[in-house]
Amino acid sequence: MSSKCWLAALLAAGLLSACMTSPESRAVVNIPLKATQQNAGRIAQVSLYPQGEATGMSFVIGGVPQGVTRPVRLYTFVYPGSCEHLGAAPAYEMNQTVVTQPLTRRHGWSLSKSAPVALSELRAGAYAIVVRTSPANGSIDIFCGDLH
């Protein structure tokens, strides 16, 4: 699938996320995630939306490094700082669920998470979200996105 098709799929996922929120909380924020060197050429996005005092997160992942075992298990973390300068430890670990859902037969995965912090607080602070492979696959950071 071409990059243009993936971009269209990511944008469509963001729009669908906006439609799934309640009328009083339609503040969906779409954050593009940058691939790390270990996952170069891949694309991803996370859509953040309020869930009361928590923040819901819908990920669309366009690819993982070759050799990552199936089913794909991805771990997500919110770190203080930025992708360029992550804090020493995560502020939030969102690993209640790590198994992804395939988007199509061969291309990409989706994953839903929740962080126990309000979206407004995440956006007001200096935070970055990191997507990492499972420990069985080396715990490699494959995507990062600044939340400000």
N, C-alpha and C positions, 0 to 999 in steps of 0.2 A: 504494500500500500504506500502511495507516495506521501511526502511530507504535507502537501496541500490537502490531501484527503484526511490525514490525521488531524491537521489543524481544524478542518471543518468538523470532524467528529468531536474534538475537544470543545469547540465553541458550542456545538449542539448539546453536549453534556452539561455545560455551564448553564445554558438556557433551560434545560430540563430541571436542573437543580433549583433554579429560581422559581419554576412553576410548582415545585413540590413543597415549598415553604408556606407557612400560614400567612394570611393577608397582613397581619400586624408585624411580620418580621421578614419582609422580602429583601432584606439587605444582604444579598449574596455577593461575595467577593471572590473573583476568580484570580488565582495566582499561578502564573506559569512557573514550572519547575525546571531548573537548569540541570542538564546531565553532567555528571562528573566525568573525569578522564576515563574512569573505568567503565563508563556507559556512554561514551561519546556517540553522537549522532541520534540519540533517542530523544523523544519528547514526552512531556507529561504536564498535567495541570491538577491543581486541587481547588475545589470550590468550597468556601467557608460560609457557613450560615448560622445564625443564632438559634440556639435551642434552650431558651430560658437563660440560666446562669452558665450554660455550657456552650461549646461551639461544635457544630457538626461539620464533618469534612468528607467530601466525596472526591476520591482520586480517580483519575484516568491515566493509566501508565501505558505508554506506547512501546516500551521494550525494556528488556533486562539483559544483562551481559550473557553471552553465550556460555552454556554450561550450568546455568542456574536450574536446579531441579524442579520438576513439576509435581504436584501443583505448586505454583509460585507462591512463596510466603514472603511478605514484605513487612518490615517493622518501621514504625513512624515515630518521630520525636520532634518536640518543639524545644529548641535551644535558645537561651538568651544570646544576643549578639546578631551577627549577620552571617551569610554563607561564607564570606571572606574571613570572618573572625568569630567562629562558634565559641560559646562559653565552654567551660571545662566539663560540665555535666548537663544533661537535659533538664529543662524546667518541667516538662510533661512528657510522659511516655504513653502513647496511645496504642497499646498492643493487646487489647482485649481480644481482637480478631486479627489474624495475620494471613489467613488464606484468601487469595484474590479470586475474583470471578472473571472468566474469560469474556471479552467483548464480542469476539467473533470466533470462528473456528481456529484461526491462526494468528490474529493480530491484536495484541493488547489485553489489558486487564483493568478491572475496576475494583475499588476497595472503599469501604465506608468506615469512618472512625469518629470518635468523639473525644474532645478535650474538656477537662473540668474547669474551664475558665471562659469568661464572657468574650465574645468576638471583639467587642469594643476595647477590652484590655489587651488582647493580642495585637490589635491594630495600633494601639497607642504606644505600646512598648517596642523595644528593639528585639524582635524575635525572628528566628528562621526555622523552617520546617525541613526535616531531613527524612529521606526514604532510604532504607538500608535493607540489604539482603539478609536472609536468616543466618544464624550462627553456623548452620551446616554448610552454607555457601560463603562463608568467610566474613560475615558482618560488614560488607562493603557498602559504603555510602554511594548510592547511584543517582540520587536527585537531591537538589536543595533549592529552596525558594525563600526569599525575604518576605516577611509578613507585613511590613510597614507600608 
